[in-house]
Amino acid sequence: MNLYLIIILSVLAAEFILRSITDYLNMKNLGTELPEEFKGFYNEEKYRQSQNYLKENTVFSLIRSTLSLILTVLFILLAGFNHIDLLARSLVKGPILTGLVFMGLLMGILFLLDIPFSAYHTFVIEEKYGFNKTTVRTFILDKVKTLLLGAVIMSLLFPAILWFFLRTGSMAWLLSWAGMSVFQIILIFLAPLIIMPLFNKFTPVEEGELKKSIEEYARSQDFRMKGVFTMDGSRRSTKANAFFTGFGRSRRVVLFDTLIRKHTTEELVSVLAHEIGHYKMKHILKGLVFSIITTGIMFYILSFFINNRGLFNAFRMEHLSVYASLVFFSFLYTPINMALDLVTHIFSRKYEYEADQFAVRTTHTAEAFILALKKLSVDTLSNLTPHPLKVFLEYSHPPVLERIRAIRKTPG
């Protein structure tokens, strides 16, 4: 059997087994007794509902990942990539156009396969637990917009990468890295101005106590921004959130309308302070730098696998091509990507603690911030007792009980 095929199948199986074991341990770690910190926020029925929500999502994820693994393995063994490649070559000529069609067909297949899973999660699971507000029309429009947006981004970026590897020899990985890095930075500026408004409506926070308190806090921290905006998250879900986006003049803080409805002004300012803390402590910039570095690592390693005959034989391909090399390399890169994700999550959790501390030190309202975190956890039925392995592998935020303990220790 082809060595590359053995490696790829082993990687796919190992990732599936690791995720499955982690999810099993996570469900086993569920406690029947409500943590003392949340007594008065969760009643017994609500807490049991949160555990059922976790179990149902975990089972759904397991079924989804199992089917995904089976279909992926069958697609590889039955030369599915070769059939797509031959179809693309029959439709257009030239390596760049053929590559675009090849990628477009693969994206289309993945898009269609995802729809029933996404629909079930939205209209069955989320509906069952009272979260879903998405209409069928909004669901369909979101899917179409996502597909078109992906097609536009791919048509801008993919041909450039193909051209570099076809024309620039040993410099290709470096030029691709530079091009991708510039593209990442441009997207950060464009996201709040063009991309995000395609899916949601953003309006400035209305005049009143909240806006006044936010502006006073921002001035106290010498934080200049485009503004604080409300996002119509209630169009899709009852879940609440807040986030920071953009750089320079485009930077802004966004509060879900569901968040504003459920929290006091003091709580909202503390949440806002947390988001500003990420910016003030350069977490966003550090994340961007790390992303750019890892992109460079990926392209450098990729350069050794372009048109590798052994790799193409693993996928039963008749023709060599740069565009298929990019796809096949992603299978080999999975372990490295997982390792980099672990590093990303470790730093992300560290940054969350730091942003929490910033919020407490600058607002002097630790209890209001804790109250906000508790409300968010209860409203989203979040797992209060995740297994440490689950946290290590997948959590970008520390578990809420650990965050609360750390906040209580922070001088405010």
N, C-alpha and C positions, 0 to 999 in steps of 0.2 A: 504494500500500500504506500502511496505517496506520503513522504515525511511531513510536508506542509499540511496535508489533509489530516493526518494524525494530530498534529499540533492544534489545528483550528478546531477540530471536533472535541479535543480534550479541553481546550479553553472554554468552548461553549458549555460543555458538560460541567466543568469545574465552577464556572460562574453561576450556573443554574443551581447546583448543589449547595454552594455557599449561601446564595440568597434564600433558598428554601429552608436551610438549617437556621439561618438568622431569623426568618419569619416565624418558624416553629418555636424557637426559644423566646421570641418576643411575645407570642401568645401565651406561652407557659408562664411568663413572668407577670401576667396580669394578676393583681391582688384583689381579693374579694372585699377587703376592708378599705374604706375611703381614707386617704391620707389626712392626717389631722389638719394640715394647712388649708384644706379645701372643705372642711366641714362648715356648713352654712351657705356654701356656694353650690355644691352638688347635693341633691337628695339621693336617697338610695336608688330610686327608679332611674333618675337621670344618669347616675354613675354606671348602672348596669347597661343603660342604653349606649354609653360611650364605649364600653367594652364590646358590646355586640357589633357596634359600628366598626371597630378595629378588626374583629374577627371576620366580618363579612368582606371588608376590603382586602384583608389578607388572603382569604380563600379566592376571591375574585382575581387578585394579582397572581396567585399561584396558577390558576387555570389559564390565565392570559399568557404567562411566561412559559407554561408547559406547551401550549399550542404554538407559541412563537418559536420555541426550540425545535419542535417537531417539523414545522413548516420550513424553517431555515435549513435544517439538516437535509430534508427531502429535496429542497430547492437546489442545494449544493450537489447532492449525490445524483440527482436526475438531470444535471446539466442545465438547470434553469437559467443561469447567467449566460450560458452560451446561446440558448434560444433567444433571449432578449437581445444579445449582441448581434446575432444574425438578422433579426428583425430590424434593428436599428440600421445596420449596414445596407439592408434592402430598401430602406426608405430614403436615406440621404447619403451623400458622398462627402469625404473629407473627415479627418480625425476629430476636428473640433465640433462640427455639426453632428457627427455620429455620436460623439461623447455626450453632447447635450440631449440627444434623443434617448440614448441608453440610460442616462441618469433620470430623464423625465419619465420613462417607462417604469423604472424601479420606484421612483417617488409615487407614481400613480398607483402601483400595486400596494405599496405600504399604506398609502392614503385610504384606499378602499378596504383593506384588511382592518384598519384601525376603527373605521366608522361604527361597526356593530358593538365593539368593546366600549368605545367612548359613549355611545348612545345608552348602553345598558347602565354604565356607571352614573351617567347624568340623570336619566329618566327613571331608573329603578332604585339604585342604592341611595343616591343623594336625595331623591324624592321621598323615599321611605323614611329617611331621618330628618326630613323637614328643611333641607338645605337648598334644594333646587328651585330656581326661579326662571330658568332658561326655557323659552318657548321653542317649539320645533323650528320656527322660522329663524330665530336667533342662532340656534344650533347649526342649521344648514349654512346660514350666512357666514358664521365663524369659520366653518370648515372650508368654504369656498375662498374666503379671504386669506386664510392661512395657506392654502394650496397656491393661490396666485402670488402671494407675497414670497413664498418659498421659491416659486418659479422665477420671479423677477430677480431675487438675490442670486440664485444659481446661475441665471443667464448672464449676470454681470461678473460674477466671481470665477465660476468654473472655467469659462473659455480662457481667461487670463492665466490661470494655473496651468491649464493644458498647453497653452502657447509657450510658457516659460520652460516646461519640461520637454517640449518638442524642439525648441529653438536655441536654448541658452546653455545646454550641456551641464557642466558641473556647477554652474552658478544658479541652476534652476531652483534648488531648494531655498537658497538665500533670497532670491527675488520673490519667490512665492511667499516666503515668510514676511518679507517687507510689505508686499501687496496685501496680504491678509491682515497684518497689523494695522495698516492705514485704514483698511475697510472696517475693522473692529472699532477704531476710534471714531470714524465717521458715523457709524451706526449709533454710537452712544449719544452723539449730538442730534441725530435725526429721529431717534426713537420717540422722545417725548413730543416732538413737533409734527411728525408725519405718521409714523408707524402705529403708535399706541392709540391715537385718535381714530384710527380705522375700526377699532373694536369697542372703544368706550368714549363716553362724553366727559370732558374735563371742564369744570367751571370753577372760577375763583371762590374761595370761602366767602360767604355772605358777610356783610357788615354786621357787627355785633360784638358780644363779649368774647366769643371764640377768636375771631379775627384780631381783635385788639390784643388779647393775651398772647397770641402767636407772634404778632408783630413786635410786641414789647420784648418777648423772649429772644427773638431773632436779633433784635438790635442789641440786647445785652450781651450777645455772643458774637457781635460783629459779623453776622452771617447774612450775606446778600444773596438773594435768589429771585428767580422769575416770579415766584409766588407760591402760595399754598393752595392746592386745588382739591376739589371734591371729585371723586370718580364714581360713576353710577354702577358700582359693583352689584347693587341689588337687582340689576337686570338679569343676572345669572345665578346669584347665590345669596343666601342670608349670611354667609361667612364674612367676617370683617378683617381688614388688613390696612397697612400703611407702608409706603416705600419711598425711597429717594431715587431720583433719576436725573440724568443729564449732567453736563459740565458747563462751567462758565456761565454765560447769560441764559443758557437753556436749563440750568439746574432748577429743580422744583421738588417740593415735597407733596406727595399725594395721599390723601386720606379717603378711604372708602366711605360712601354715604352711610353704609351700615355701621361703620365704626363711630361716626359722629352721632348717630341716633342712640347708641347704646352706652355712651361714655360721657362723663362730666368734662367740663372745660379743663379742669386741673389734670384729669387723666389724659386727655388728648394732648395737652402741652407736654406731658411727660413722655408720651409716645413720640411726639414730634422731636423732643430733645434727643431721644435715642437715635432717630434717623439723622439728625444733624450731627450727632456724635460720630457716626460712621464717616461723615465727610470731614469733620474737624480733625479726626485722628488718622485721616488719609487711608482708611480701609478700602475705599472704592478705588483709589489710585493704586494701592498695593495689589488689589485683586486684578486690575487691568494689567499691571506689569507681569504678574505671575502668569496670567493667561497668555500674554505675548511670548513669554519665555517658553512655556509648554508648547505653544504652537510651533516655535522654532525647533524644539526637540523633535516634534512629530514630523515636520518636513525633512529634517536632516536624516532621520531613520528611514523615512519613506524613500529617499533618493537611492537607497541600496536595494529597493525591491521593485523598481520600475522595470516592466517587461521581463520579469523573472519567470523563466520557462517552467521551472518546478512549481512555482506558486500557481501559474495558470493551469498547469496539468491537474492540480488539486481540484480546480473548479471545472475541469473537463472543457476548457476553452480551446477553440480551433485557432483563434487569432490573438496575437499579442496587441496590447494597446495601453497607452498611458491612462486613459480614463478608467478602464477596468482595473488597472493597477491600484488606483486610488481607493476603489471600493474594496478590493481584496486585502489590501494592506490594513484596512480598518479592523479586520478580523484578527490579524496578528497583533495589532496594537492594543487590543482589549486589556491584557494584563497591565501594560504600562499605564493606560488610561485609568484603570481602576486604582493603581497606586497613586497617581497624581490626584485623583478625586479624594483619596484618603487625606492627602496633605492639604488639599483645598478645604475639606471639612474641618480638619483640626484647626486651621487658622481661622476659618469662619466662626467656629464656636468661640475661639479666643476673642475675636473681634466683637462678638455679641456681648460677652462679659464686659469688655472695655466700653462699649457703647452704653450698656446699662449703667456702669459706674459714672460715665460722663453725664448721663441724664440725671442721676441722683445728686451729683455734686453741683450741677448748675441750676437745678430746679428746687432742690431741698424738699422734694415731695416724694420720698421713698415709698410711703404707704399708698399714695395715689397711683404710682407706677405699678406697684405690686397688685393693687386692685384691678388695674387695667389688664395686666397679664392674666389674672385669675378669670376675669370676665371673658377674655379672648379664648382661653383654654376651655372653659365651659361651653361657650357658644359654638365652638368648632368640634366639641366632643373629643378633644385631643387626649392622647394616651399619657397618663400621669406617671406611669411606671415602665418606661421602655427598657428592654434588656440592654446592658452595656455594649454588647456586640452590635446591636442594631444602631445604637447611637454612634459608635465608632465608625461603622461602615457608611451610614447614610444620613445622619443628622447634620444639617448645616447650622442649627441652633441647639444650644444645650437644653435638656429637659427642663420644663418650667419650674419644678421643685428645686432644682439645682440653681437656677437663675434667681429664684426668690431668696434662697439661703445666702447667695453671694451679695444680693442687694442689701439684705439686712446687715451685712458686715461692712458695707461701704459707708464711710463717714459722709454725712449729708448736711 
